[in-house]
């Protein structure tokens, strides 16, 4: 079997894997593998073919990363990102506060609850409904 056909089989397998992953990065690798096939058709040695495949794949990946097709990483922390924690924005009922902390029943489990910084002094906190603003491990950070 010719070198170029092996490169194209590898590129085809990479495109098939891309269909399952849903990103464009494997397509960039497939583009690199296709350039390796082109180098094979032009008669270059296996080392040069591999170099072409690697360089084109890396360059295509870097260009994709810098393009508008890939959204930038979220600037918010995971603890306050409602896409990471579906609890953010939900409400809990706090029966009593003790030094700015409480225990509440939420989603079938006991959770530690703390007032958000700047939300008020712990001693003056009243019982009632509070909105979850952040999740830190097993602690819910809430505000009125």
N, CA, C and O of each residue as an XYZ file, in Angstrom:
576
protein
N       0.847     -1.172      0.000
C       0.000      0.000      0.000
C       0.894      1.237      0.000
O       1.898      1.284      0.710
N       0.530      2.218     -0.784
C       1.327      3.435     -0.921
C       1.225      4.289      0.348
O       0.248      4.238      1.095
N       2.295      5.079      0.551
C       2.336      5.940      1.735
C       1.158      6.911      1.766
O       0.556      7.129      2.817
N       0.834      7.492      0.617
C      -0.230      8.495      0.597
C      -1.566      7.903      1.021
O      -2.372      8.580      1.660
N      -1.807      6.636      0.668
C      -3.089      6.016      1.035
C      -3.166      5.777      2.551
O      -4.240      5.882      3.144
N      -2.033      5.459      3.169
C      -2.024      5.296      4.624
C      -2.323      6.622      5.317
O      -3.066      6.665      6.298
N      -1.734      7.714      4.794
C      -2.018      9.030      5.355
C      -3.501      9.377      5.214
O      -4.104      9.924      6.137
N      -4.088      9.057      4.053
C      -5.502      9.379      3.827
C      -6.427      8.517      4.699
O      -7.472      8.986      5.151
N      -6.042      7.269      4.929
C      -6.832      6.422      5.837
C      -6.797      7.005      7.250
O      -7.818      7.059      7.935
N      -5.609      7.440      7.674
C      -5.488      8.050      8.999
C      -6.302      9.350      9.073
O      -6.943      9.625     10.087
N      -6.273     10.149      7.995
C      -7.047     11.391      7.974
C      -8.544     11.080      8.020
O      -9.291     11.763      8.721
N      -8.989     10.066      7.287
C     -10.402      9.681      7.302
C     -10.839      9.195      8.673
O     -11.933      9.528      9.128
N      -9.998      8.414      9.335
C     -10.324      7.935     10.687
C     -10.404      9.106     11.659
O     -11.244      9.110     12.559
N      -9.539     10.094     11.483
C      -9.561     11.267     12.353
C     -10.835     12.080     12.134
O     -11.416     12.594     13.090
N     -11.269     12.198     10.885
C     -12.525     12.914     10.602
C     -13.702     12.172     11.237
O     -14.611     12.806     11.774
N     -13.696     10.862     11.183
C     -14.773     10.078     11.810
C     -14.767     10.295     13.319
O     -15.830     10.451     13.919
N     -13.591     10.307     13.942
C     -13.520     10.579     15.378
C     -14.026     11.986     15.682
O     -14.645     12.221     16.720
N     -13.758     12.921     14.769
C     -14.227     14.298     14.950
C     -15.750     14.363     14.992
O     -16.315     15.174     15.725
N     -16.405     13.531     14.226
C     -17.864     13.522     14.229
C     -18.421     13.163     15.600
O     -19.517     13.598     15.953
N     -17.695     12.391     16.362
C     -18.138     11.997     17.695
C     -17.745     13.016     18.771
O     -18.382     13.078     19.822
N     -16.712     13.805     18.519
C     -16.245     14.725     19.560
C     -16.942     16.077     19.518
O     -17.160     16.680     20.569
N     -17.294     16.564     18.348
C     -18.000     17.826     18.253
C     -17.120     19.063     18.317
O     -17.641     20.168     18.467
N     -15.820     18.920     18.211
C     -14.931     20.070     18.171
C     -14.310     20.141     16.784
O     -14.508     19.239     15.970
N     -13.568     21.194     16.510
C     -12.905     21.312     15.217
C     -11.440     20.901     15.281
O     -10.762     20.885     14.253
N     -10.945     20.573     16.456
C      -9.520     20.316     16.597
C      -9.070     19.061     15.848
O      -7.997     19.054     15.246
N      -9.861     18.027     15.880
C      -9.453     16.826     15.150
C      -9.480     17.052     13.642
O      -8.745     16.394     12.905
N     -10.320     17.977     13.177
C     -10.289     18.325     11.755
C      -8.965     18.971     11.381
O      -8.463     18.782     10.273
N      -8.406     19.726     12.303
C      -7.109     20.352     12.039
C      -6.011     19.285     11.951
O      -5.098     19.387     11.132
N      -6.113     18.267     12.804
C      -5.162     17.159     12.707
C      -5.356     16.397     11.402
O      -4.383     15.964     10.785
N      -6.608     16.231     10.979
C      -6.879     15.556      9.703
C      -6.300     16.358      8.546
O      -5.813     15.783      7.573
N      -6.351     17.682      8.645
C      -5.746     18.527      7.628
C      -4.234     18.299      7.587
O      -3.642     18.240      6.509
N      -3.622     18.173      8.744
C      -2.194     17.870      8.796
C      -1.878     16.511      8.189
O      -0.900     16.363      7.456
N      -2.708     15.524      8.495
C      -2.492     14.190      7.913
C      -2.660     14.216      6.390
O      -1.956     13.504      5.674
N      -3.576     15.023      5.908
C      -3.768     15.158      4.459
C      -2.546     15.813      3.826
O      -2.168     15.461      2.708
N      -1.924     16.758      4.522
C      -0.698     17.364      3.985
C       0.436     16.336      3.961
O       1.309     16.395      3.095
N       0.424     15.403      4.899
C       1.389     14.308      4.851
C       1.175     13.441      3.613
O       2.133     12.974      2.997
N      -0.095     13.232      3.256
C      -0.407     12.473      2.037
C       0.069     13.230      0.803
O       0.595     12.622     -0.129
N      -0.109     14.549      0.787
C       0.354     15.363     -0.334
C       1.872     15.284     -0.464
O       2.401     15.194     -1.573
N       2.570     15.317      0.668
C       4.034     15.190      0.634
C       4.442     13.819      0.098
O       5.451     13.696     -0.596
N       3.659     12.790      0.420
C       3.963     11.438     -0.094
C       3.766     11.382     -1.606
O       4.558     10.759     -2.313
N       2.707     12.034     -2.105
C       2.455     12.057     -3.550
C       3.580     12.791     -4.273
O       3.955     12.424     -5.386
N       4.112     13.827     -3.638
C       5.205     14.585     -4.245
C       6.546     13.863     -4.154
O       7.538     14.333     -4.710
N       6.588     12.715     -3.455
C       7.784     11.894     -3.432
C       8.757     12.166     -2.309
O       9.897     11.703     -2.364
N       8.345     12.901     -1.295
C       9.234     13.161     -0.166
C       9.388     11.916      0.710
O       8.563     11.003      0.661
N      10.442     11.895      1.503
C      10.696     10.752      2.389
C       9.682     10.743      3.537
O       8.979     11.727      3.766
N       9.618      9.627      4.246
C       8.675      9.487      5.355
C       8.931     10.531      6.441
O       7.983     11.028      7.049
N      10.191     10.870      6.693
C      10.515     11.878      7.706
C       9.939     13.236      7.307
O       9.374     13.938      8.146
N      10.079     13.608      6.047
C       9.557     14.888      5.561
C       8.027     14.858      5.568
O       7.395     15.860      5.905
N       7.432     13.738      5.206
C       5.971     13.599      5.244
C       5.449     13.820      6.665
O       4.470     14.534      6.880
N       6.122     13.195      7.618
C       5.719     13.338      9.021
C       5.894     14.776      9.491
O       5.052     15.305     10.217
N       6.992     15.408      9.074
C       7.230     16.808      9.429
C       6.131     17.704      8.857
O       5.613     18.578      9.552
N       5.775     17.481      7.578
C       4.693     18.250      6.966
C       3.397     18.066      7.753
O       2.715     19.043      8.064
N       3.057     16.828      8.075
C       1.817     16.544      8.798
C       1.806     17.232     10.155
O       0.796     17.814     10.551
N       2.929     17.168     10.869
C       2.999     17.769     12.197
C       2.911     19.287     12.128
O       2.158     19.899     12.886
N       3.672     19.899     11.227
C       3.685     21.359     11.140
C       2.341     21.923     10.688
O       1.850     22.899     11.256
N       1.752     21.310      9.671
C       0.457     21.802      9.188
C      -0.618     21.571     10.235
O      -1.466     22.438     10.445
N      -0.602     20.424     10.896
C      -1.591     20.156     11.950
C      -1.483     21.134     13.101
O      -2.494     21.638     13.590
N      -0.253     21.407     13.540
C      -0.059     22.358     14.644
C      -0.439     23.775     14.223
O      -1.097     24.491     14.979
N      -0.030     24.183     13.024
C      -0.355     25.530     12.555
C      -1.866     25.706     12.417
O      -2.408     26.743     12.800
N      -2.539     24.712     11.878
C      -4.000     24.790     11.727
C      -4.682     24.851     13.091
O      -5.668     25.568     13.258
N      -4.169     24.110     14.060
C      -4.744     24.124     15.409
C      -4.547     25.478     16.069
O      -5.466     25.995     16.705
N      -3.373     26.054     15.929
C      -3.103     27.381     16.503
C      -3.989     28.423     15.839
O      -4.551     29.277     16.524
N      -4.124     28.369     14.517
C      -4.982     29.327     13.815
C      -6.443     29.166     14.224
O      -7.157     30.157     14.370
N      -6.887     27.938     14.409
C      -8.261     27.707     14.864
C      -8.460     28.277     16.254
O      -9.486     28.897     16.533
N      -7.494     28.073     17.118
C      -7.602     28.556     18.493
C      -7.691     30.082     18.540
O      -8.381     30.646     19.389
N      -6.989     30.739     17.624
C      -7.003     32.204     17.603
C      -8.182     32.769     16.822
O      -8.411     33.978     16.845
N      -8.929     31.921     16.137
C     -10.057     32.395     15.341
C     -11.275     32.636     16.220
O     -11.250     32.368     17.421
N     -12.339     33.143     15.613
C     -13.573     33.399     16.337
C     -14.446     32.154     16.450
O     -15.483     32.187     17.112
N     -14.047     31.072     15.821
C     -14.850     29.842     15.874
C     -14.822     29.195     17.244
O     -15.761     28.495     17.622
N     -13.746     29.426     17.995
C     -13.608     28.836     19.324
C     -13.825     29.936     20.354
O     -13.077     30.913     20.377
N     -14.845     29.791     21.212
C     -15.082     30.843     22.212
C     -13.942     30.901     23.215
O     -13.316     29.892     23.540
N     -13.690     32.124     23.699
C     -12.637     32.297     24.701
C     -13.064     31.651     26.008
O     -14.254     31.496     26.285
N     -12.090     31.283     26.793
C     -12.386     30.676     28.088
C     -13.155     31.671     28.945
O     -12.935     32.880     28.879
N     -14.036     31.144     29.727
C     -14.857     31.991     30.580
C     -13.976     32.730     31.575
O     -13.046     32.163     32.148
N     -14.286     33.999     31.768
C     -13.515     34.807     32.698
C     -13.999     34.631     34.131
O     -13.355     35.109     35.065
N     -15.131     33.947     34.314
C     -15.656     33.744     35.658
C     -15.067     32.483     36.255
O     -14.671     31.563     35.540
N     -15.015     32.453     37.563
C     -14.537     31.263     38.253
C     -15.637     30.204     38.229
O     -16.821     30.527     38.135
N     -15.242     28.962     38.314
C     -16.216     27.875     38.280
C     -17.166     27.931     39.464
O     -18.319     27.516     39.340
N     -16.714     28.433     40.610
C     -17.548     28.474     41.807
C     -18.730     29.420     41.646
O     -19.757     29.241     42.300
N     -18.598     30.433     40.776
C     -19.680     31.395     40.591
C     -20.331     31.295     39.223
O     -21.187     32.114     38.889
N     -19.947     30.313     38.429
C     -20.482     30.157     37.077
C     -21.746     29.305     37.100
O     -21.673     28.126     37.448
N     -22.907     29.862     36.739
C     -24.137     29.076     36.760
C     -24.153     27.953     35.724
O     -24.987     27.051     35.810
N     -23.245     27.994     34.744
C     -23.155     26.889     33.799
C     -22.462     25.677     34.415
O     -22.658     24.550     33.959
N     -21.660     25.903     35.441
C     -20.963     24.831     36.130
C     -21.778     24.283     37.296
O     -21.793     23.078     37.548
N     -22.458     25.187     38.004
C     -23.252     24.803     39.170
C     -24.682     25.271     38.956
O     -24.962     26.470     38.992
N     -25.567     24.343     38.737
C     -26.962     24.692     38.499
C     -27.646     25.214     39.759
O     -28.760     25.733     39.690
N     -26.986     25.080     40.905
C     -27.553     25.576     42.156
C     -27.497     27.098     42.247
O     -28.291     27.698     42.972
N     -26.585     27.726     41.532
C     -26.440     29.179     41.605
C     -27.713     29.823     41.062
O     -28.170     29.523     39.959
N     -28.262     30.715     41.874
C     -29.505     31.373     41.513
C     -30.723     30.754     42.171
O     -31.800     31.350     42.163
N     -30.567     29.556     42.747
C     -31.669     28.900     43.454
C     -31.793     29.526     44.846
O     -30.884     30.209     45.316
N     -32.926     29.281     45.491
C     -33.129     29.843     46.819
C     -33.140     28.749     47.875
O     -33.521     27.608     47.613
N     -32.715     29.123     49.063
C     -32.757     28.229     50.223
C     -33.398     28.999     51.375
O     -33.317     30.226     51.436
N     -34.024     28.279     52.269
C     -34.612     28.902     53.461
C     -33.680     28.645     54.644
O     -33.386     27.500     54.987
N     -33.228     29.725     55.252
C     -32.355     29.642     56.419
C     -33.207     29.945     57.639
O     -33.768     31.033     57.770
N     -33.297     28.954     58.541
C     -34.127     29.124     59.737
C     -33.437     29.995     60.778
O     -34.083     30.835     61.404
N     -32.129     29.806     60.973
C     -31.417     30.581     61.992
C     -29.941     30.681     61.613
O     -29.363     29.742     61.066
N     -29.346     31.825     61.910
C     -27.933     32.075     61.672
C     -27.176     32.034     62.989
O     -27.705     32.400     64.039
N     -25.932     31.584     62.916
C     -25.065     31.605     64.087
C     -23.686     32.052     63.614
O     -22.980     31.295     62.948
N     -23.308     33.267     63.952
C     -22.029     33.860     63.558
C     -21.846     33.869     62.037
O     -20.757     33.576     61.543
N     -22.890     34.197     61.306
C     -22.806     34.291     59.849
C     -22.815     32.965     59.137
O     -22.568     32.914     57.932
N     -23.096     31.874     59.855
C     -23.124     30.543     59.251
C     -24.409     29.845     59.651
O     -25.019     30.177     60.668
N     -24.812     28.883     58.851
C     -26.030     28.120     59.145
C     -25.947     26.767     58.456
O     -25.072     26.526     57.625
N     -26.867     25.898     58.815
C     -27.021     24.589     58.152
C     -28.429     24.553     57.599
O     -29.385     24.884     58.301
N     -28.565     24.153     56.340
C     -29.878     24.086     55.719
C     -30.050     22.742     55.016
O     -29.079     22.097     54.621
N     -31.288     22.347     54.874
C     -31.632     21.168     54.095
C     -31.858     21.642     52.661
O     -32.751     22.450     52.408
N     -31.059     21.148     51.733
C     -31.177     21.557     50.338
C     -30.912     20.350     49.458
O     -29.880     19.695     49.605
N     -31.799     20.054     48.572
C     -31.709     18.905     47.661
C     -31.494     17.598     48.415
O     -30.740     16.734     47.968
N     -32.145     17.459     49.537
C     -32.101     16.198     50.274
C     -30.864     15.995     51.123
O     -30.626     14.888     51.605
N     -30.072     17.032     51.317
C     -28.856     16.898     52.116
C     -28.659     18.162     52.952
O     -29.209     19.219     52.642
N     -27.877     18.035     54.000
C     -27.533     19.187     54.817
C     -26.336     19.906     54.194
O     -25.341     19.284     53.823
N     -26.454     21.206     54.092
C     -25.391     22.026     53.519
C     -24.992     23.091     54.531
O     -25.824     23.571     55.301
N     -23.711     23.458     54.523
C     -23.247     24.608     55.292
C     -23.528     25.841     54.441
O     -23.311     25.836     53.229
N     -24.008     26.887     55.083
C     -24.356     28.120     54.381
C     -23.617     29.274     55.037
O     -23.537     29.363     56.262
N     -23.073     30.162     54.198
C     -22.413     31.366     54.685
C     -22.966     32.559     53.936
O     -23.364     32.452     52.775
N     -22.988     33.701     54.614
C     -23.389     34.936     53.957
C     -22.267     35.415     53.034
O     -21.086     35.311     53.362
N     -22.655     35.927     51.904
C     -21.699     36.488     50.961
C     -21.015     37.693     51.599
O     -21.644     38.451     52.338
N     -19.739     37.867     51.315
C     -19.001     39.008     51.870
C     -19.690     40.303     51.460
O     -20.003     40.514     50.289
N     -19.916     41.151     52.429
C     -20.585     42.411     52.152
C     -22.099     42.307     52.174
O     -22.788     43.304     51.959
N     -22.638     41.099     52.433
C     -24.088     40.919     52.442
C     -24.690     41.277     53.790
O     -25.912     41.282     53.932
N     -23.875     41.571     54.769
C     -24.371     41.950     56.092
C     -23.605     41.226     57.164
O     -22.942     40.224     56.898
N     -23.692     41.715     58.343
C     -22.984     41.087     59.467
C     -23.692     39.808     59.858
O     -24.916     39.717     59.767
N     -22.929     38.821     60.292
C     -23.501     37.527     60.659
C     -24.445     37.599     61.830
O     -25.444     36.880     61.851
N     -24.164     38.455     62.822
C     -25.006     38.533     64.009
C     -26.364     39.150     63.694
O     -27.353     38.851     64.363
N     -26.417     40.032     62.654
C     -27.672     40.698     62.350
C     -28.465     39.990     61.263
O     -29.534     40.463     60.877
N     -27.967     38.871     60.764
C     -28.669     38.148     59.705
C     -29.968     37.568     60.244
O     -30.024     37.025     61.348
N     -30.999     37.698     59.437
C     -32.302     37.205     59.841
C     -32.634     35.937     59.083
O     -32.081     35.673     58.015
N     -33.544     35.155     59.646
C     -33.983     33.955     58.953
C     -34.821     34.361     57.750
O     -35.415     35.440     57.735
N     -34.867     33.501     56.748
C     -35.670     33.785     55.561
C     -35.088     33.153     54.318
O     -34.229     32.274     54.395
N     -35.561     33.606     53.174
C     -35.128     33.085     51.885
C     -33.847     33.784     51.440
O     -33.734     35.005     51.542
N     -32.899     33.020     50.954
C     -31.632     33.547     50.462
C     -31.336     32.916     49.113
O     -31.719     31.776     48.849
N     -30.652     33.669     48.264
C     -30.287     33.197     46.931
C     -28.844     32.710     46.939
O     -27.959     33.382     47.469
N     -28.611     31.548     46.354
C     -27.257     30.978     46.268
C     -26.465     31.770     45.232
O     -26.886     31.897     44.082
N     -25.322     32.300     45.645
C     -24.456     33.083     44.760
C     -23.206     32.318     44.331
O     -22.635     32.592     43.276
N     -22.786     31.356     45.159
C     -21.532     30.649     44.891
C     -21.570     29.303     45.587
O     -22.224     29.141     46.617
N     -20.856     28.328     45.011
C     -20.717     27.013     45.637
C     -19.238     26.759     45.855
O     -18.463     26.733     44.898
N     -18.839     26.570     47.107
C     -17.443     26.255     47.451
C     -17.434     24.909     48.148
O     -17.668     24.835     49.354
N     -17.177     23.877     47.432
C     -17.192     22.526     48.003
C     -18.589     22.181     48.481
O     -19.522     22.099     47.682
N     -18.736     21.978     49.795
C     -20.039     21.659     50.343
C     -20.664     22.867     51.030
O     -21.600     22.717     51.815
N     -20.157     24.060     50.743
C     -20.688     25.292     51.326
C     -21.409     26.097     50.259
O     -20.934     26.237     49.132
N     -22.554     26.617     50.636
C     -23.296     27.514     49.762
C     -23.080     28.938     50.272
O     -23.288     29.225     51.451
N     -22.668     29.807     49.388
C     -22.501     31.213     49.715
C     -23.776     31.904     49.220
O     -24.101     31.849     48.034
N     -24.498     32.558     50.149
C     -25.804     33.114     49.815
C     -25.853     34.611     50.087
O     -25.022     35.159     50.810
N     -26.847     35.257     49.491
C     -27.128     36.664     49.740
C     -28.644     36.822     49.771
O     -29.374     36.021     49.188
N     -29.106     37.861     50.459
C     -30.550     38.100     50.598
C     -31.164     38.407     49.248
O     -32.370     38.637     49.156
